[in-house]
């Protein structure tokens, strides 16, 4: 039986924190699907195509990784793809409260799907896409928080550099 997990998120933009969780996840599962969320009610800085390309570029050579998009509930997508696990990264207690509530609802909706929480590495415990965008908006370097190709795209889009 193949162990499949879904790592869902908007990845707007992809951060080194996301990559840390993803890198550790591919060692735990036979296949990890990065599920890039499509949400028509949310506005994104980068298009779905740009976000997928950021992930593809950063994960070249990762054999047991697939990048896909989905709309709707993560548990429904997991069921559709045969995934038994949802991967979620936790940075702080505030992340836990939010993620725990979602995991309880997911368990009611799809009891066969487990949520796996991975603690952020110390180096990335403060990194969030929102903070990264705000810093880049002011023209400051964010290359320690995001891959180089994402940093360049952020600065170009937000600061015209």
Residue pairs with C-beta under 8 A, 6 or more apart in sequence:
2 30
2 31
2 82
3 28
3 29
3 30
3 31
3 84
3 85
4 29
4 30
4 31
4 32
4 33
4 81
4 82
4 83
4 84
4 85
5 25
5 28
5 29
5 31
5 32
5 33
5 83
5 84
5 85
5 86
5 87
5 116
6 32
6 33
6 35
6 74
6 77
6 78
6 81
6 83
6 85
6 86
6 87
7 21
7 22
7 25
7 32
7 33
7 34
7 35
7 86
7 87
8 35
8 37
8 70
8 74
8 77
8 86
9 18
9 34
9 35
9 36
9 37
10 36
10 37
10 39
10 42
10 44
10 51
10 129
11 18
11 34
11 36
11 51
11 54
11 55
11 129
12 44
12 45
12 46
12 51
12 129
13 45
13 46
13 51
13 54
13 129
13 132
13 133
13 146
13 150
13 153
13 154
14 51
14 54
14 55
14 58
14 146
14 147
14 150
15 124
15 127
15 128
15 129
15 132
15 145
15 146
15 150
16 123
16 124
16 127
16 144
16 145
16 146
16 147
17 89
17 91
17 120
17 121
17 124
17 125
17 127
17 128
17 145
18 89
19 58
19 59
19 147
20 89
20 120
20 121
20 123
20 124
21 87
21 89
21 118
21 120
22 32
22 34
22 59
22 65
24 118
25 32
25 87
25 116
25 118
26 32
26 62
26 64
26 65
28 116
29 64
29 85
30 64
31 64
31 65
31 66
32 64
32 65
32 66
32 87
33 65
33 66
33 67
33 68
33 81
33 83
34 55
34 59
34 65
34 66
34 67
34 68
35 68
35 69
35 70
35 74
35 77
36 48
36 51
36 52
36 55
36 67
36 68
36 69
36 70
37 69
37 70
37 71
38 48
38 69
38 70
38 71
39 71
40 71
44 51
45 133
45 154
45 157
45 158
46 54
46 153
46 157
48 69
50 153
52 67
52 69
54 147
54 149
54 150
54 153
55 67
56 67
57 147
57 149
58 147
58 149
58 150
59 65
59 67
68 81
70 77
73 106
73 109
74 86
74 106
75 86
75 106
75 109
75 110
75 113
76 109
76 110
77 83
78 84
78 85
78 86
78 110
78 113
79 110
79 112
79 113
83 113
84 112
84 113
84 114
85 113
85 114
85 115
85 116
86 103
86 106
86 113
86 114
86 115
86 116
87 116
87 118
88 99
88 103
88 115
88 116
88 117
88 118
89 95
89 117
89 118
89 119
89 120
90 96
90 99
90 117
90 118
90 119
90 120
91 120
91 124
91 125
91 126
91 127
91 128
92 125
96 117
99 115
99 117
102 115
103 115
103 117
106 113
106 115
107 113
107 115
120 127
124 145
127 145
131 145
132 142
132 145
132 146
132 154
133 154
133 158
135 142
135 145
136 142
136 151
136 154
136 155
136 158
136 159
137 158
137 159
138 159
139 155
139 159
139 161
141 151
142 151
142 154
142 155
143 151
146 154
155 161
